[in-house]
Amino acid sequence: MGIHELIDTMIKKDLPNWASFLLSALVIPLFAHWWNHRSVGSIPNFDISFGAGNITMHGAPYQCLTIRFSNHTGSRVYLSNARLARPTARFRVAPGADRDVYSDSYILRFPNPLMQYVFLEVALDLDQTIETVMALTEATTEEMTAYRPPCWRKYLKAPRYFFLRFDATRGKSRYSVCLPY
């Protein structure tokens, strides 16, 4: 048996085995991991808007960015793990803000009836709105509150100010949302 016959035999008999091994050992698990950890850019009929405001944190007054979540989805939505991730130099967060060093993000909390920001998760009924705030060292500008990222920033995941991340559950659907602002 010559070298050409040996290579021919290996290609005919072993190549399909190696291809199926690579598919089952590498490609399928990587795809499954990506599918289970993917994030979406929006939830249909779930609106997010921004505004300016004031807040007192640790006895000191601060300007703040108000983030309003409005549910118009037709069913109850559960929000959790809301945070502002990887803020840019244009977005200066107050030094006393609740920061998660591991994920380089700032935790957003939701208010109780006494307007104390203590809840990490909240349920929004149909047509209900809830606000959360992030204290800033500088005043919130009109440019910041009215900003809507262009499509290229969404596709390239390039925020101008920060990433807004949160998990939402609507019915049996779970969403991991990541929005560049």
N, C-alpha and C positions, 0 to 999 in steps of 0.2 A: 504494500500500500504506500503510495507516494504522498508527498506533502499536500498536494492539491486534493486528493481524495480524502485525506484526513480533515482538512479545513472544510471541505464540502459536507462531510459527515457531521462535524461539530455544528456547523451552521444549521443544517437540517434538523438535527436532533436536540441540540442544547440551547440554541437561541430562543425558541419558544419558552423553554423552562426559565431562562434568565429573565425574559421579558415579563412573564407572569409573576416571578418572584419580585422584581422591581415594582411592578404595579401593586401587588398586594402588600408589600412591606414598606414602601415609601409613598407612592402617589395617593393611595386611598386614605391612609392615616393622616397625611398632610391636608388633603382636601376636607376630611371630616373635622379636623381641628379648626381649619379656617371657617368652615360652615357654622360650627358651634360658637365661634368667637367673633363673627363678623359684626360690624356695626352698620346701622342704617342712618340716613341723613334726615329722615322725618317720619312722622306717624300721620297718616291721613286724618285731616280735620282736628289735629291737635296743634294749637297755636302757641307760639312763644314770642313775647314782645319784651322790649326793654324800656326803662325809664330812669329818671334821676330822682334822688331823694336824699334824706338825711337820716342818720342813725347814731345812737349813743352806744359806744362799745367800751366796756371797762371804765365807765365814767367820763370818757372823752367823746366829743362830737366829731362825726366824720361825714363827708359826702359819700353817697353810695350809689351803686348801680342796682336798680330794681329789675328782677327777672320775673315776668308774669307768665304762668302756664295756664292755658284755657282749654278745657275739654269740650269739644263739639263732635266727638266720635260716635255718639249713640249708645255708649255703654260706660261703665265705671272704669277708670284708669288708675292703676297703682303706680306711684312714682317712688323710686328709691335710688340711693347712691348718686345723688346729684352733686356735681362738682365742676369747678372751673379748672381746667388742666392747662399746663404749660403757658402761663401768661407771658405775653411779649413785653418789651420795654415800653410800649405805648400804654399799657394797662398796669398801673401801679396800685397794688393791693396794700391795704393798711397793715402795719406790722403785727397787730394783734389778731389777725384773721385766723380762723381754724385751718391749719395747714396739715396736709398729709405728706410728709417728707418722702416716703417711699415712692409714691406715684407722682410726685411733683405737682400736686393739685391742691386746690382750696375747697373745703367741704361746704356745701350749701345746706342750710337747715331751714325747715319750714316752721311757721309760727303756730303757737297754741292760741286759745281764745284770748289770753292776756297779752298777745303780741310779743311773746318771748320766743326767740328762734331756737327751739329745742328738738324738734322732730327730724329724724333722718329719712323718714318715709311718710307718705301721705296718700290717701285715697281721694280721687276727684270724681264726683258724680257728674252726670250729664249737665252741661252748661255751667259748670262750676269753675271758678278761677282761684288760683292761689299765687301768692307772691313770695319771693325770697330775695335777700339782699346780699351784696358784697361790699364791704367798706373799702373806700379808696383813699389814697393820700392826696389826690387832686380832684377837682370838681369834674363831674361827668359832663361831657360836651354833647351838643345836639348831634354832632357827627357820629359820636359813639352810640347814642341811643337809637338813631335812625339808620344805622349801618346794616346793610344786607349784603352778604358776601357774594361776589360774582361766581359763576359756575366754575371757573378755572381754580379758584381757591378751594371749592368743595372737592373737586376731583383730585387735586394735588395735595389735599389736606394741609393747606398753608394758611394758618389763621393770621388775621391782622391784629387781633387783641388777645384771644384765648380760644380754647376748645370748651364747649359746653357738653358735658357728658352726663348721661343719666340712664337708668334702666326703667322701663315701663312695661306693665302687663295690662293688656286689654283683652278680656275674655280668656281664651286659651292661647293667645298670641303674646310672646315675649319679645321685647325690642331692647337692644342695646344701642342707644343713640349717641352719636358723636357729631357735633356740629361745629365747624370752624367759624368764628366770628372775628 
